[in-house]
Amino acid sequence: MAFQSTMEVVNGVANITLKGELDASVAGIFKETIEQAAAQNAQRLVLNMHELEFLASAGLRVLIFAKQKMGSGVPIYVIGSQGPVLSTLEMSGFHQSVYIQDSYQEG
């Protein structure tokens, strides 16, 4: 599946949906989406990864960029990651910097 990244900001929550394979060839697209979320002063970043099939190191670097770009006061929620994507997050230690959940619940 080709990579897709869509975003909407509702009530200060930036919801980004990622689909397909996030590798070096498309990491720039994801980075641009993160920059758009930061420009809109989102107070939370929710990354929906239910349909993300693969996360390469380039995608992981963009996640780290997201943490830096959004700032320490903006929590990041990783929703629905599973299989190799979740394994990559755990092996890198990035799972300790975000909230990993099966579904997003405002609160």
All heavy atoms as an XYZ file, in Angstrom:
807
protein
N       0.850     -1.182      0.000
C       0.000      0.000      0.000
C       0.891      1.239      0.000
O       1.844      1.321      0.753
C      -0.901      0.003      1.251
C      -1.744      1.262      1.387
S      -2.651      1.455      2.955
C      -3.768      0.093      2.930
N       0.572      2.183     -0.854
C       1.320      3.437     -0.914
C       1.075      4.246      0.356
O       0.000      4.173      0.957
C       0.884      4.240     -2.130
N       2.064      5.012      0.753
C       1.951      5.808      1.970
C       0.966      6.953      1.779
O       0.958      7.610      0.740
C       3.323      6.366      2.357
C       3.277      7.235      3.577
C       3.141      6.682      4.832
C       3.354      8.616      3.475
C       3.083      7.482      5.969
C       3.304      9.425      4.595
C       3.168      8.852      5.847
N       0.160      7.173      2.810
C      -0.763      8.305      2.840
C      -0.709      8.925      4.219
O      -0.623      8.227      5.226
C      -2.192      7.865      2.556
C      -2.415      7.328      1.184
C      -3.857      6.860      0.990
O      -4.666      6.845      1.906
N      -4.176      6.478     -0.228
N      -0.766     10.233      4.260
C      -0.782     10.976      5.517
C      -1.846     12.061      5.401
O      -1.772     12.906      4.511
C       0.590     11.604      5.764
O       0.575     12.427      6.893
N      -2.835     12.013      6.289
C      -3.872     13.036      6.285
C      -3.970     13.637      7.678
O      -3.691     12.970      8.672
C      -5.243     12.461      5.886
O      -5.593     11.415      6.805
C      -5.216     11.914      4.477
N      -4.358     14.904      7.736
C      -4.429     15.586      9.035
C      -5.659     16.460      9.111
O      -6.078     17.067      8.126
C      -3.197     16.463      9.254
C      -3.232     17.157     10.614
S      -1.974     18.424     10.832
C      -2.561     19.689      9.747
N      -6.219     16.520     10.309
C      -7.241     17.505     10.616
C      -7.005     17.967     12.047
O      -6.545     17.197     12.887
C      -8.652     16.954     10.436
C      -9.048     15.909     11.420
C     -10.518     15.501     11.279
O     -11.272     16.154     10.538
O     -10.899     14.536     11.943
N      -7.281     19.228     12.288
C      -7.133     19.785     13.628
C      -8.516     20.184     14.116
O      -9.208     20.967     13.465
C      -6.190     21.011     13.644
C      -6.088     21.591     15.062
C      -4.813     20.631     13.121
N      -8.915     19.599     15.244
C     -10.219     19.882     15.832
C     -10.015     20.200     17.308
O      -9.451     19.393     18.052
C     -11.183     18.675     15.675
C     -12.525     18.967     16.339
C     -11.363     18.320     14.208
N     -10.451     21.365     17.716
C     -10.346     21.787     19.116
C      -8.935     21.631     19.674
O      -8.742     21.156     20.790
C     -11.349     21.015     19.985
C     -12.776     21.286     19.601
O     -13.119     22.394     19.181
N     -13.625     20.284     19.726
N      -7.950     22.007     18.892
C      -6.565     21.969     19.351
C      -5.900     20.600     19.286
O      -4.760     20.455     19.704
N      -6.621     19.599     18.791
C      -6.062     18.261     18.667
C      -5.770     17.992     17.191
O      -6.681     18.003     16.367
C      -7.023     17.181     19.218
C      -6.423     15.790     19.033
C      -7.343     17.448     20.680
N      -4.491     17.762     16.890
C      -4.106     17.425     15.521
C      -4.173     15.914     15.367
O      -3.465     15.184     16.059
C      -2.702     17.922     15.217
N      -5.058     15.463     14.517
C      -5.208     14.030     14.222
C      -4.559     13.742     12.882
O      -5.001     14.257     11.854
C      -6.688     13.649     14.163
C      -7.321     13.639     15.527
O      -7.031     12.763     16.321
N      -8.158     14.620     15.805
N      -3.538     12.924     12.912
C      -2.846     12.541     11.689
C      -3.035     11.040     11.497
O      -2.761     10.257     12.409
C      -1.345     12.887     11.757
C      -1.167     14.398     11.904
C      -0.623     12.366     10.521
C       0.279     14.834     12.104
N      -3.521     10.680     10.337
C      -3.710      9.266      9.999
C      -2.630      8.851      9.014
O      -2.428      9.507      7.993
C      -5.111      9.038      9.390
O      -6.094      9.429     10.360
C      -5.311      7.575      9.032
N      -1.941      7.781      9.364
C      -0.852      7.261      8.538
C      -1.260      5.902      7.993
O      -1.749      5.051      8.742
C       0.423      7.121      9.368
C       0.890      8.392     10.088
C       2.024      8.064     11.046
C       1.316      9.444      9.100
N      -1.039      5.705      6.689
C      -1.369      4.429      6.054
C      -0.207      4.006      5.165
O       0.482      4.850      4.596
C      -2.619      4.571      5.186
C      -3.875      4.910      5.941
C      -5.059      5.033      5.000
C      -6.325      5.395      5.760
N      -7.485      5.527      4.847
N      -0.024      2.695      5.047
C       0.972      2.171      4.126
C       2.331      1.976      4.763
O       2.432      1.601      5.923
N       3.363      2.246      3.993
C       4.736      2.027      4.445
C       5.467      3.360      4.545
O       5.594      4.076      3.551
C       5.453      1.098      3.470
C       4.804     -0.279      3.412
C       5.543     -1.239      2.501
O       6.525     -0.838      1.857
O       5.127     -2.404      2.459
N       5.938      3.663      5.744
C       6.634      4.923      6.000
C       8.131      4.654      5.972
O       8.710      4.138      6.926
C       6.194      5.493      7.357
C       6.849      6.786      7.835
C       6.793      7.868      6.762
C       6.202      7.257      9.112
N       8.736      4.981      4.838
C      10.173      4.779      4.680
C      10.827      6.081      4.212
O      10.180      7.136      4.176
C      10.473      3.628      3.727
C       9.890      3.839      2.333
O       9.556      4.997      1.989
O       9.753      2.857      1.605
N      12.090      6.025      3.857
C      12.839      7.225      3.490
C      12.243      7.949      2.289
O      12.316      9.178      2.207
C      14.289      6.862      3.208
N      11.616      7.199      1.383
C      11.093      7.830      0.172
C       9.877      8.715      0.439
O       9.559      9.583     -0.373
C      10.744      6.763     -0.873
O       9.651      5.983     -0.455
N       9.206      8.526      1.568
C       8.002      9.304      1.871
C       8.085     10.029      3.214
O       7.129     10.701      3.614
C       6.740      8.411      1.833
C       6.499      7.887      0.426
C       6.847      7.272      2.829
N       9.189      9.912      3.906
C       9.322     10.540      5.226
C       9.123     12.053      5.148
O       8.597     12.670      6.080
C      10.685     10.206      5.836
N       9.517     12.651      4.026
C       9.344     14.096      3.859
C       7.881     14.514      3.873
O       7.537     15.587      4.377
N       7.027     13.669      3.350
C       5.588     13.956      3.354
C       5.081     13.998      4.795
O       4.343     14.910      5.197
C       4.824     12.877      2.544
C       5.236     12.938      1.080
C       3.315     13.040      2.705
C       4.743     11.760      0.248
N       5.492     13.024      5.576
C       5.086     12.975      6.981
C       5.656     14.182      7.739
O       4.961     14.802      8.547
C       5.555     11.656      7.596
C       5.195     11.470      9.038
C       3.996     11.928      9.564
C       6.058     10.813      9.888
C       3.668     11.744     10.896
C       5.757     10.611     11.227
C       4.561     11.083     11.729
N       6.886     14.542      7.444
C       7.501     15.693      8.110
C       6.726     16.973      7.811
O       6.492     17.797      8.710
C       8.964     15.839      7.680
C       9.700     16.930      8.430
C      11.163     16.984      8.034
C      11.873     18.099      8.807
N      13.261     18.242      8.376
N       6.301     17.148      6.569
C       5.499     18.329      6.208
C       4.183     18.353      6.978
O       3.723     19.416      7.417
C       5.221     18.341      4.709
C       6.436     18.655      3.864
C       6.149     18.570      2.374
O       4.966     18.495      1.985
O       7.125     18.570      1.601
N       3.589     17.199      7.165
C       2.336     17.116      7.923
C       2.566     17.523      9.375
O       1.751     18.250      9.962
C       1.764     15.687      7.841
O       1.640     15.301      6.473
C       0.401     15.611      8.512
N       3.666     17.083      9.946
C       3.998     17.464     11.328
C       4.206     18.979     11.412
O       3.725     19.630     12.354
C       5.272     16.724     11.806
C       5.020     15.220     11.906
C       5.780     17.297     13.133
C       3.994     14.805     12.934
N       4.883     19.538     10.440
C       5.113     20.987     10.440
C       3.791     21.755     10.360
O       3.622     22.789     11.001
C       6.050     21.363      9.300
C       7.476     20.895      9.559
C       8.421     21.137      8.398
O       7.960     21.249      7.252
O       9.641     21.201      8.655
N       2.841     21.240      9.586
C       1.519     21.875      9.501
C       0.799     21.809     10.847
O       0.150     22.772     11.258
C       0.678     21.189      8.418
C       1.189     21.430      7.021
C       0.483     20.573      5.978
O      -0.444     19.833      6.294
N       0.929     20.657      4.748
N       0.909     20.692     11.526
C       0.276     20.554     12.844
C       0.898     21.535     13.839
O       0.186     22.189     14.614
C       0.419     19.120     13.351
N       2.202     21.664     13.810
C       2.889     22.593     14.716
C       2.515     24.036     14.397
O       2.341     24.853     15.312
C       4.401     22.387     14.623
N       2.369     24.348     13.116
C       2.012     25.714     12.709
C       0.619     26.109     13.188
O       0.329     27.288     13.356
C       2.104     25.838     11.193
N      -0.229     25.118     13.412
C      -1.585     25.394     13.880
C      -1.682     25.349     15.398
O      -2.781     25.342     15.956
C      -2.569     24.409     13.240
C      -2.633     24.589     11.730
C      -3.739     23.784     11.091
O      -4.814     23.648     11.641
N      -3.476     23.262      9.905
N      -0.525     25.316     16.060
C      -0.450     25.337     17.521
C      -1.314     24.263     18.175
O      -2.014     24.533     19.165
C      -0.831     26.719     18.052
C       0.130     27.781     17.591
O       1.344     27.564     17.593
N      -0.384     28.918     17.166
N      -1.242     23.065     17.642
C      -1.992     21.950     18.222
C      -1.541     21.716     19.659
O      -0.360     21.821     19.984
C      -1.784     20.689     17.390
N      -2.489     21.413     20.524
C      -2.193     21.159     21.931
C      -1.980     19.678     22.208
O      -1.479     19.301     23.263
C      -3.342     21.686     22.796
C      -3.582     23.169     22.613
C      -2.331     23.992     22.876
O      -1.739     23.899     23.947
N      -1.902     24.777     21.897
N      -2.395     18.830     21.263
C      -2.171     17.385     21.323
C      -1.937     16.894     19.909
O      -2.515     17.429     18.968
C      -3.380     16.632     21.886
C      -3.580     16.809     23.341
C      -4.726     15.975     23.817
N      -4.889     16.221     25.248
C      -5.512     15.433     26.056
N      -6.080     14.353     25.604
N      -5.598     15.715     27.334
N      -1.119     15.869     19.818
C      -0.868     15.245     18.523
C      -1.271     13.784     18.624
O      -0.759     13.050     19.473
C       0.609     15.366     18.144
C       1.030     14.756     16.814
C       0.281     15.398     15.648
C       2.530     14.901     16.624
N      -2.226     13.390     17.796
C      -2.714     12.010     17.783
C      -2.326     11.389     16.447
O      -2.750     11.865     15.393
C      -4.243     11.968     17.978
C      -4.738     10.523     17.923
C      -4.627     12.625     19.300
N      -1.519     10.358     16.513
C      -1.048      9.665     15.311
C      -1.776      8.333     15.193
O      -1.527      7.407     15.968
C       0.463      9.437     15.391
C       1.309     10.705     15.547
C       2.764     10.331     15.810
C       1.188     11.586     14.318
N      -2.707      8.258     14.270
C      -3.470      7.033     14.055
C      -2.692      6.116     13.124
O      -2.484      6.439     11.950
C      -4.838      7.378     13.455
C      -5.662      8.195     14.414
O      -6.061      7.710     15.453
N      -5.895      9.466     14.077
N      -2.251      4.985     13.661
C      -1.379      4.073     12.910
C      -2.007      2.714     12.663
O      -1.296      1.745     12.390
C      -0.053      3.910     13.651
C       0.750      5.164     13.755
S       2.374      4.817     14.444
C       3.143      6.428     14.350
N      -3.325      2.620     12.735
C      -3.992      1.330     12.525
C      -3.610      0.707     11.184
O      -3.486     -0.510     11.072
C      -5.507      1.495     12.586
C      -6.027      1.835     13.940
N      -6.295      3.125     14.331
C      -6.309      1.054     15.004
C      -6.725      3.125     15.576
N      -6.749      1.885     16.015
N      -3.436      1.540     10.158
C      -3.170      1.023      8.817
C      -1.737      1.281      8.367
O      -1.445      1.174      7.176
C      -4.162      1.628      7.829
C      -5.604      1.213      8.128
C      -6.581      1.753      7.114
O      -6.407      1.466      5.918
O      -7.507      2.472      7.534
N      -0.858      1.623      9.315
C       0.558      1.768      8.971
C       1.191      0.385      9.030
O       1.166     -0.283     10.071
C       1.260      2.725      9.941
C       2.686      3.080      9.552
C       2.712      3.885      8.242
C       3.356      3.895     10.653
N       1.730     -0.054      7.925
C       2.235     -1.422      7.805
C       3.720     -1.558      8.106
O       4.185     -2.627      8.490
C       1.963     -1.934      6.384
C       0.492     -1.954      6.036
C       0.238     -2.195      4.556
O       1.203     -2.188      3.766
O      -0.935     -2.363      4.197
N       4.458     -0.464      7.918
C       5.916     -0.547      8.069
C       6.442      0.810      8.494
O       5.979      1.839      7.998
C       6.558     -0.971      6.737
C       8.051     -1.001      6.751
C       8.747     -2.002      7.420
C       8.781     -0.010      6.107
C      10.136     -2.022      7.434
C      10.174     -0.021      6.116
C      10.842     -1.027      6.783
N       7.392      0.815      9.405
C       8.010      2.052      9.886
C       9.526      1.879      9.810
O      10.118      1.139     10.595
C       7.577      2.338     11.331
C       8.203      3.551     12.008
C       7.794      4.843     11.301
C       7.805      3.596     13.473
N      10.143      2.558      8.854
C      11.600      2.504      8.700
C      12.256      3.527      9.627
O      11.581      4.365     10.231
C      11.972      2.786      7.245
N      13.549      3.470      9.699
C      14.284      4.398     10.562
C      14.031      5.854     10.163
O      14.003      6.739     11.022
C      15.773      4.084     10.553
O      16.296      4.189      9.244
N      13.818      6.105      8.875
C      13.530      7.475      8.427
C      12.206      7.961      9.028
O      12.079      9.118      9.418
C      13.467      7.539      6.906
N      11.236      7.086      9.120
C       9.969      7.438      9.749
C      10.130      7.654     11.238
O       9.512      8.553     11.820
N      10.960      6.854     11.847
C      11.241      7.016     13.274
C      11.907      8.367     13.536
O      11.587      9.047     14.520
C      12.122      5.866     13.760
C      12.332      5.762     15.259
C      11.014      5.612     15.999
C      13.243      4.583     15.569
N      12.779      8.779     12.640
C      13.424     10.096     12.790
C      12.380     11.209     12.715
O      12.477     12.206     13.440
C      14.495     10.295     11.725
C      15.782      9.552     12.023
C      16.930     10.028     11.141
N      16.683      9.803      9.731
C      16.953      8.673      9.074
N      17.511      7.675      9.713
N      16.696      8.558      7.793
N      11.371     11.051     11.886
C      10.323     12.081     11.802
C       9.498     12.090     13.088
O       9.076     13.150     13.548
C       9.430     11.876     10.563
C       8.313     12.907     10.537
C      10.255     11.982      9.285
N       9.291     10.939     13.692
C       8.587     10.905     14.976
C       9.381     11.663     16.039
O       8.809     12.398     16.845
C       8.349      9.461     15.420
C       7.300      8.682     14.629
C       7.264      7.229     15.083
C       5.924      9.324     14.782
N      10.671     11.484     16.032
C      11.527     12.220     16.975
C      11.465     13.716     16.653
O      11.366     14.548     17.563
C      12.969     11.677     16.923
C      12.986     10.244     17.446
C      13.923     12.577     17.711
C      14.266      9.492     17.172
N      11.478     14.048     15.368
C      11.315     15.443     14.943
C       9.984     15.997     15.459
O       9.914     17.133     15.934
C      11.371     15.536     13.412
C      10.939     16.856     12.858
C      11.782     17.951     12.899
C       9.667     17.024     12.311
C      11.382     19.184     12.398
C       9.253     18.241     11.811
C      10.109     19.332     11.857
N       8.935     15.185     15.376
C       7.606     15.617     15.846
C       7.650     15.959     17.332
O       7.080     16.967     17.768
C       6.571     14.533     15.581
N       8.312     15.128     18.095
C       8.418     15.369     19.544
C       9.123     16.709     19.797
O       8.693     17.486     20.650
C       9.179     14.202     20.194
C       9.198     14.221     21.671
C       7.871     13.834     22.240
C       7.949     13.819     23.765
N       6.634     13.882     24.379
N      10.166     16.974     19.048
C      10.912     18.223     19.218
C      10.121     19.417     18.685
O      10.078     20.466     19.319
C      12.257     18.124     18.496
C      13.167     17.076     19.084
C      14.373     16.788     18.214
O      14.393     17.079     17.025
N      15.396     16.200     18.823
N       9.513     19.260     17.530
C       8.809     20.360     16.877
C       7.560     20.777     17.647
O       7.255     21.975     17.762
C       8.419     19.943     15.452
C       7.795     21.030     14.616
C       8.814     22.030     14.174
C       8.219     23.045     13.214
N       9.198     24.055     12.818
N       6.838     19.810     18.190
C       5.607     20.126     18.906
C       5.909     20.710     20.282
O       5.091     21.432     20.822
C       4.737     18.874     19.048
C       4.309     18.251     17.721
S       3.442     19.371     16.591
C       1.902     19.604     17.462
N       7.066     20.383     20.841
C       7.441     20.914     22.143
C       7.083     19.952     23.270
O       6.247     19.064     23.107
N       7.718     20.152     24.401
C       7.548     19.223     25.522
C       6.153     19.284     26.145
O       5.736     18.350     26.813
C       8.608     19.494     26.593
O       8.470     20.809     27.074
N       5.434     20.367     25.928
C       4.099     20.504     26.511
C       2.988     19.884     25.692
O       1.823     19.915     26.095
N       3.319     19.331     24.554
C       2.311     18.740     23.667
C       2.442     17.218     23.718
O       3.408     16.659     23.205
C       2.468     19.242     22.216
C       1.466     18.561     21.299
C       2.323     20.746     22.156
N       1.480     16.552     24.354
C       1.556     15.085     24.394
C       1.291     14.479     23.017
O       0.488     15.006     22.243
C       0.459     14.696     25.387
C      -0.498     15.830     25.382
C       0.310     17.060     25.053
N       1.981     13.377     22.751
C       1.804     12.664     21.493
C       1.204     11.289     21.805
O       1.731     10.545     22.633
C       3.137     12.513     20.742
C       3.679     13.897     20.362
C       2.965     11.636     19.499
C       5.040     13.872     19.683
N       0.107     10.981     21.137
C      -0.572      9.705     21.293
C      -0.371      8.891     20.015
O      -0.672      9.366     18.925
C      -2.066      9.910     21.542
C      -2.363     10.586     22.853
C      -2.288     11.965     22.981
C      -2.707      9.838     23.968
C      -2.548     12.583     24.190
C      -2.974     10.451     25.184
C      -2.889     11.828     25.280
O      -3.140     12.434     26.491
N       0.138      7.692     20.174
C       0.289      6.768     19.050
C      -0.817      5.726     19.195
O      -0.849      4.963     20.162
C       1.677      6.107     19.046
C       1.761      5.043     17.958
C       2.767      7.154     18.861
N      -1.726      5.728     18.243
C      -2.927      4.907     18.346
C      -2.897      3.767     17.327
O      -2.657      3.986     16.141
C      -4.188      5.779     18.089
C      -4.185      7.013     18.990
C      -5.462      4.948     18.268
C      -4.148      6.737     20.470
N      -3.158      2.567     17.830
C      -3.357      1.420     16.954
C      -2.112      0.849     16.312
O      -2.227      0.082     15.361
N      -0.947      1.172     16.833
C       0.263      0.577     16.239
C       0.307     -0.901     16.621
O      -0.089     -1.284     17.714
C       1.523      1.303     16.710
O       1.674      1.186     18.106
N       0.787     -1.700     15.706
C       0.830     -3.136     15.947
C       1.923     -3.782     15.109
O       2.481     -3.142     14.224
C      -0.527     -3.756     15.612
C      -1.008     -3.422     14.212
C      -2.461     -3.792     14.026
O      -2.979     -4.655     14.704
N      -3.132     -3.147     13.099
N       2.210     -5.023     15.392
C       3.166     -5.800     14.609
C       4.528     -5.135     14.510
O       5.074     -4.662     15.510
N       5.093     -5.094     13.298
C       6.443     -4.544     13.134
C       6.551     -3.054     13.470
O       7.612     -2.597     13.889
C       6.756     -4.796     11.654
C       5.478     -5.139     11.005
C       4.548     -5.632     12.058
N       5.464     -2.313     13.312
C       5.497     -0.878     13.657
C       5.662     -0.719     15.167
O       6.527      0.031     15.635
C       4.219     -0.156     13.159
C       4.175      1.274     13.663
C       4.160     -0.200     11.639
N       4.870     -1.447     15.929
C       4.977     -1.382     17.388
C       6.342     -1.886     17.847
O       6.960     -1.303     18.739
C       3.847     -2.186     18.033
C       3.817     -2.195     19.558
C       3.716     -0.774     20.119
C       2.665     -3.059     20.065
N       6.831     -2.932     17.217
C       8.152     -3.466     17.566
C       9.234     -2.421     17.354
O      10.142     -2.271     18.176
C       8.466     -4.709     16.728
O       7.591     -5.752     17.061
N       9.157     -1.690     16.249
C      10.151     -0.644     15.975
C      10.095      0.441     17.047
O      11.135      0.902     17.526
C       9.901     -0.031     14.583
O      10.019     -1.060     13.604
C      10.891      1.079     14.278
N       8.891      0.830     17.436
C       8.740      1.861     18.474
C       9.330      1.373     19.800
O       9.994      2.133     20.511
C       7.268      2.231     18.648
C       6.604      2.908     17.451
C       5.108      3.054     17.684
C       7.236      4.266     17.169
N       9.095      0.115     20.108
C       9.587     -0.428     21.380
C      11.096     -0.642     21.360
O      11.780     -0.316     22.330
C       8.853     -1.731     21.695
C       7.391     -1.503     22.036
C       6.600     -2.786     22.234
O       7.065     -3.870     21.807
O       5.508     -2.698     22.805
N      11.618     -1.177     20.263
C      13.059     -1.444     20.198
C      13.872     -0.150     20.232
O      14.982     -0.122     20.740
C      13.406     -2.239     18.938
C      12.987     -3.691     19.031
S      13.585     -4.718     17.684
C      12.754     -4.006     16.289
N      13.297      0.922     19.684
C      14.013      2.198     19.662
C      13.900      2.946     20.986
O      14.646      3.886     21.230
C      13.462      3.083     18.539
O      12.118      3.456     18.839
N      12.947      2.537     21.811
C      12.714      3.239     23.075
C      11.776      4.430     22.925
O      11.472      5.095     23.910
N      11.313      4.681     21.699
C      10.435      5.831     21.476
C       9.107      5.675     22.204
O       8.470      6.672     22.562
C      10.191      6.032     19.977
C       9.483      7.318     19.654
C      10.146      8.539     19.732
C       8.143      7.334     19.300
C       9.499      9.731     19.466
C       7.478      8.521     19.016
C       8.163      9.718     19.104
N       8.706      4.433     22.466
C       7.436      4.197     23.147
C       7.418      4.813     24.548
O       6.357      5.028     25.119
C       7.141      2.696     23.213
C       8.036      1.934     24.148
N       9.384      1.763     23.917
C       7.776      1.337     25.325
C       9.909      1.070     24.914
N       8.950      0.795     25.776
N       8.587      5.131     25.096
C       8.641      5.742     26.425
C       8.407      7.252     26.369
O       8.247      7.890     27.397
C       9.997      5.444     27.071
C      10.187      3.966     27.314
C      11.537      3.640     27.909
O      12.372      4.508     28.127
N      11.751      2.371     28.205
N       8.403      7.815     25.166
C       8.239      9.265     25.010
C       6.823      9.653     24.589
O       6.526     10.838     24.489
C       9.208      9.785     23.942
O      10.531      9.520     24.316
N       5.987      8.667     24.308
C       4.637      8.933     23.822
C       3.650      8.041     24.579
O       4.044      7.162     25.342
C       4.530      8.660     22.300
C       5.425      9.598     21.513
C       4.870      7.207     21.986
N       2.375      8.307     24.342
C       1.325      7.448     24.892
C       0.897      6.474     23.798
O       0.371      6.908     22.773
C       0.128      8.277     25.351
C       0.462      9.268     26.440
C       0.703     10.612     26.137
C       0.574      8.857     27.758
C       1.027     11.516     27.134
C       0.897      9.757     28.761
C       1.120     11.088     28.437
O       1.448     11.980     29.419
N       1.116      5.200     24.012
C       0.702      4.197     23.048
C      -0.602      3.581     23.527
O      -0.673      3.050     24.642
C       1.791      3.129     22.848
C       3.014      3.786     22.201
C       1.279      1.975     21.979
C       4.149      2.869     21.883
N      -1.634      3.676     22.685
C      -2.956      3.193     23.051
C      -3.592      2.492     21.850
O      -3.237      2.747     20.705
C      -3.848      4.366     23.486
C      -3.294      5.138     24.657
C      -4.121      6.369     25.005
O      -4.921      6.832     24.213
N      -3.911      6.902     26.192
N      -4.593      1.651     22.149
C      -5.344      0.994     21.073
C      -6.323      1.961     20.422
O      -6.582      1.880     19.231
C      -6.094     -0.226     21.602
C      -5.156     -1.353     22.002
O      -4.040     -1.433     21.432
O      -5.521     -2.127     22.894
N      -6.906      2.859     21.226
C      -7.831      3.860     20.690
C      -7.635      5.157     21.464
O      -7.184      5.141     22.618
C      -9.278      3.385     20.785
O      -9.628      3.190     22.134
N      -7.975      6.260     20.824
C      -7.790      7.567     21.463
C      -9.062      7.984     22.184
O     -10.147      7.930     21.618
C      -7.430      8.635     20.428
C      -7.306     10.016     21.030
C      -6.259     10.320     21.882
C      -8.240     10.990     20.751
C      -6.140     11.569     22.441
C      -8.130     12.257     21.312
C      -7.077     12.540     22.157
O      -6.960     13.783     22.727
N      -8.869      8.378     23.420
C      -9.975      8.893     24.203
C      -9.529     10.222     24.772
O      -8.504     10.296     25.457
C     -10.340      7.935     25.324
C     -10.790      6.596     24.813
C     -11.015      5.596     25.937
O     -10.866      5.915     27.095
N     -11.371      4.386     25.568
N     -10.281     11.251     24.465
C      -9.931     12.570     24.977
C     -10.059     12.587     26.487
O     -10.915     11.942     27.053
C     -10.835     13.627     24.361
C     -10.539     13.838     22.901
C     -11.243     15.056     22.345
O     -11.288     16.070     23.039
O     -11.733     14.956     21.215
N      -9.192     13.319     27.065
C      -9.276     13.421     28.519
C      -8.122     14.135     29.111
O      -7.235     14.590     28.546
